[in-house]
Amino acid sequence: MSSPARVLFLGDLEHPEFAACRSDLGSAAESMTLSLNNAEEVAVAEAQAKQWQPHLVVLAQARTGRFAQRQLEPIQAAAPNARWISLLGGWCEGEARSGEPYPGMVRVYWHQWRYRVRRELACLAGKGPSAWTLPRTATDVDRFLQLRETPLAGGQGLVVISAESPLTFETLTDPCLAAGYSTVWLAASSRMRQQGAAAALCDFSRADDRNFDQLAVTIAAADPAPVIALMNFPRRQDRRRALELGAVEVLSKPFLVDELAAALHAALGSTPSSVR
């Protein structure tokens, strides 16, 4: 694709969890944002989709069942070649088990969005296989298999891994080695300074005071190296607290190998993220 991808955002983009989603596109895409709060707005979205023919349609929903399938069908028919992404807020966790996810859509939570959309836009530009443009019948397994050929953002240097157990350390070591880094374990009880670190990872078993205290210890031990916090389904307040402590990024678990590699690559050239 020689021209920038066209991305149509629909739904709850004013919700705080989705505040930065458009800016995460960078210069790799043109975007348009429309609401779907009533029949008139649905008609406008249908007309714009028919005229613009987006490559991706991103449906942001702050909670499960926010939009009825019948609202979406005219827009889907207006741009039949577009791939649909369901961008989910925190209240949508568990939707796949207890709710009715929209059929034919790739599901991405707000805290997974940044690295996934950047990877997919790069793929659309011809830099690798895209998981989001597989047929609508593709499963998550199909998408994971498609991503096996995704090039990693390679690096070098020592990555300090703060983790509660050797098993967690070894699990996080594998993707670091694949991306070209060496690793050393910082046990949760250790406060030993790690000389010569390029970056550090601090694994959270849960977002509680003890784990945030360990993040502070990791930041001090690895200083001046940047530190990435790894959290399960982080909340906005958890992300904010980690960034205020001095982490440069909060990466959501479970993550894909290329997402950790991209986060490390970005951190090595970064200053602390703005709190959002």
C-alpha positions as a printed Julia matrix, in Angstrom:
276×3 Matrix{Float64}:
   0.0     0.0    0.0
   1.66    3.22  -1.18
  -0.72    5.74   0.4
  -1.51    5.97   4.14
  -4.12    3.57   5.46
  -7.59    5.0    5.99
  -8.93    4.33   9.48
 -12.51    5.13  10.44
 -13.11    5.41  14.19
 -16.66    4.86  15.4
 -18.23    4.9   18.83
 -16.98    5.96  22.24
 -13.79    7.79  21.3
 -14.54   10.47  23.9
 -14.14    7.86  26.67
 -10.92    8.42  28.69
  -9.55    4.94  27.94
  -9.56    5.72  24.23
  -8.24    9.28  24.46
  -4.88    8.6   22.76
  -5.96    5.99  20.24
  -6.07    8.32  17.24
  -2.71    9.89  18.07
  -1.16    6.41  18.3
  -1.64    6.11  14.55
   1.09    8.7   13.97
   1.65    9.6   10.32
   1.01    6.05   9.12
  -2.72    6.58   8.59
  -5.45    9.06   7.81
  -8.31    8.91  10.28
 -11.86   10.08  10.78
 -13.96    9.91  13.96
 -17.75    9.62  14.09
 -20.25    8.95  16.87
 -23.07    6.38  16.76
 -25.41    7.74  19.4
 -28.59    7.86  17.29
 -30.02    6.91  13.92
 -28.91   10.17  12.3
 -25.29    9.59  13.29
 -25.44    6.0   12.03
 -26.68    7.32   8.68
 -23.8     9.81   8.53
 -21.31    7.02   9.3
 -22.83    4.87   6.56
 -22.52    7.69   4.01
 -18.94    8.49   5.01
 -17.91    4.83   4.9
 -19.39    4.46   1.42
 -17.61    7.56   0.15
 -14.26    7.08   1.91
 -13.92    3.26   1.75
 -11.67    2.86   4.81
  -9.16    0.03   5.13
  -9.91   -0.37   8.84
 -13.02    0.45  10.86
 -12.35    0.71  14.6
 -15.44    0.37  16.8
 -14.64    1.71  20.28
 -16.99    0.47  22.96
 -16.61    1.38  26.61
 -18.86   -1.45  27.77
 -20.26   -4.71  26.44
 -23.25   -4.41  24.13
 -22.82   -0.68  23.63
 -23.96   -0.88  20.0
 -26.52   -3.2   18.45
 -25.45   -5.32  15.49
 -28.32   -3.83  13.44
 -26.7    -0.38  13.85
 -23.47   -1.64  12.34
 -24.8    -3.65   9.41
 -25.49   -0.66   7.08
 -21.95    0.66   7.7
 -20.46   -2.78   7.06
 -22.4    -3.04   3.81
 -21.23    0.44   2.75
 -17.54   -0.55   3.04
 -17.51   -4.31   2.45
 -13.73   -4.63   2.09
 -12.91   -2.91   5.37
 -11.66   -4.97   8.3
 -13.35   -4.23  11.61
 -11.51   -3.9   14.91
 -13.42   -4.0   18.19
 -11.55   -1.63  20.51
 -12.57   -2.56  24.04
 -12.67   -0.73  27.34
 -12.08   -2.24  30.75
 -15.77   -3.03  31.27
 -15.59   -5.42  28.32
 -13.22   -7.85  30.04
 -14.79  -11.3   30.07
 -17.01  -10.49  27.1
 -15.77  -13.52  25.18
 -16.99  -15.79  27.99
 -20.22  -14.18  29.14
 -21.2   -11.77  26.38
 -21.73  -11.85  22.64
 -18.68  -10.41  20.85
 -19.39   -8.84  17.47
 -18.88  -11.48  14.75
 -16.03  -11.07  12.3
 -14.13   -8.47  14.35
 -10.64   -8.54  15.79
 -10.84   -7.79  19.52
  -8.2    -5.42  20.97
  -8.29   -3.89  24.45
  -7.38   -0.22  24.88
  -4.15   -1.13  26.72
  -3.04   -3.41  23.85
  -3.79   -0.89  21.13
  -0.57    1.13  20.77
   1.85   -1.56  19.64
  -0.72   -3.66  17.83
  -2.01   -0.86  15.64
   1.5     0.33  14.82
   2.51   -3.2   13.82
  -0.57   -3.65  11.67
  -0.16   -0.31   9.94
   3.45   -1.22   9.14
   2.2    -4.53   7.74
  -0.36   -2.73   5.6
   2.5    -0.62   4.26
   4.22   -3.8    3.06
   6.58   -4.45   5.98
   5.23   -7.85   6.98
   2.16  -10.09   7.14
  -0.96   -8.49   8.59
  -3.07  -10.37  11.12
  -5.92   -7.88  10.86
  -6.55   -8.36   7.15
  -7.11  -12.11   7.3
 -10.63  -13.26   6.34
 -13.34  -12.42   8.85
 -13.65  -16.11   9.68
 -10.04  -16.22  10.97
  -9.55  -17.25  14.58
  -7.12  -15.87  17.14
  -4.91  -18.91  16.44
  -4.89  -18.06  12.72
  -3.81  -14.51  13.55
  -1.04  -15.69  15.88
   0.28  -18.01  13.19
   0.21  -15.18  10.68
   2.41  -13.11  12.98
   5.21  -15.7   13.14
   6.93  -13.92  10.26
   6.64  -10.44  11.81
  10.15   -8.95  12.05
  11.26   -8.04  15.58
  12.55   -4.62  16.53
  16.07   -5.86  17.28
  18.37   -4.45  19.9
  21.32   -5.21  22.08
  22.42   -4.77  25.66
  21.51   -6.06  29.08
  17.89   -6.15  30.24
  17.28   -6.42  33.98
  14.19   -8.49  34.73
  12.53   -7.95  38.11
  10.34  -10.97  38.78
   9.09  -12.95  41.75
  10.26  -16.35  40.53
  12.97  -17.9   38.35
  10.23  -19.35  36.14
   8.83  -15.89  35.37
  12.36  -14.63  34.73
  13.0   -17.45  32.27
   9.67  -16.86  30.54
  10.51  -13.19  30.0
  14.08  -14.0   29.01
  13.01  -15.93  25.91
  11.51  -12.97  24.0
  14.39  -10.74  25.11
  16.93  -13.19  23.68
  14.91  -13.46  20.48
  15.17   -9.67  20.1
  18.94   -9.66  20.66
  19.2    -8.74  24.37
  20.9   -10.51  27.26
  19.18  -10.68  30.64
  19.84  -10.79  34.37
  17.38  -11.56  37.18
  16.59   -9.03  39.88
  14.81  -11.03  42.56
  11.88   -9.32  44.24
  13.79   -9.21  47.54
  16.94   -7.72  46.01
  17.9    -4.06  46.02
  21.29   -4.57  44.38
  22.16   -1.98  41.74
  22.57   -3.39  38.23
  25.46   -1.71  36.46
  25.44   -1.36  32.71
  21.77   -2.17  32.12
  20.27   -0.96  28.86
  16.69   -1.36  30.11
  14.64   -3.14  32.76
  11.35   -5.02  32.97
   9.31   -5.1   36.19
   6.75   -7.89  36.23
   3.57   -7.28  38.26
   1.73  -10.29  39.65
  -1.03   -7.85  40.63
  -1.43   -4.07  40.81
  -1.0    -3.68  44.58
   1.25   -1.61  46.82
   3.85   -4.36  47.13
   4.3    -4.57  43.38
   4.44   -0.8   42.98
   7.1    -0.73  45.71
   9.06   -3.3   43.69
   8.73   -1.07  40.63
  10.35    1.76  42.6
  13.13   -0.64  43.68
  13.66   -1.73  40.07
  13.84    1.86  38.83
  16.48    2.65  41.46
  18.45   -0.54  40.76
  18.53   -0.02  36.99
  19.0     3.76  37.01
  19.53    5.45  34.56
  18.13    2.7   32.32
  14.44    2.98  31.31
  12.01    0.61  33.04
   8.89   -1.0   31.52
   6.15   -2.24  33.85
   4.37   -5.45  32.81
   0.79   -5.66  34.09
  -2.23   -7.93  33.63
  -5.11   -5.91  32.15
  -3.96   -2.58  33.64
  -6.48    0.04  34.68
  -5.95    3.69  33.79
  -5.09    4.52  37.39
  -2.53    1.69  37.49
  -0.87    2.98  34.34
  -0.82    6.51  35.69
   0.72    5.41  39.0
   3.46    3.43  37.25
   4.36    6.33  34.98
   4.38    8.75  37.9
   6.84    6.45  39.7
   9.16    6.71  36.71
   8.35    3.82  34.34
   8.62    4.8   30.7
   5.91    2.38  29.57
   3.25   -0.02  30.84
   2.93   -3.1   28.65
  -0.2    -5.2   29.0
   0.03   -8.93  29.67
  -0.37  -11.22  27.87
   1.71   -9.63  25.13
   3.15  -10.92  21.88
   6.92  -11.25  21.43
   7.07   -8.49  18.84
   5.2    -6.13  21.2
   7.79   -6.57  23.95
  10.58   -6.11  21.41
   8.92   -2.93  20.1
   8.44   -1.6   23.65
  12.12   -2.19  24.48
  13.2    -0.62  21.21
  11.06    2.45  21.92
  12.21    2.67  25.55
  15.88    2.71  24.62
  15.31    5.92  22.72
  12.62    7.35  24.98
  12.02    9.75  27.76
   9.32    8.89  30.31
   5.86    8.71  28.74
   3.38   11.46  29.33
   0.89   10.35  31.95
  -2.46    9.47  30.35
